[in-house]
């Protein structure tokens, strides 16, 4: 975003269920952490320390639309990133 660049490696482990997973990440800024995710029906949620994502996956499984929220110093959640990911047609 902007002129800032960061690359992230993410390892996803299913959590004994097809709709929940543990996600461990490492990035080039020296940050790392663990997040939990779930996909129930078409609702996609990710929760981590100070970050959360709420999104929807379309019925064709070709598009995710959602929003990342970041927790501020006073423990309030604020908009961080509007996200749309769409699978390219081959």
Secondary structure, 3 states (H helix, E strand, C coil): CCCCCCCEEEEEEECCCCCEEEEEEEECCCCEEEEEEEEECCEEEEEECCEEEEEEECCCCCEEEEEEEEECCCCCEEEEEEEEEECCCC
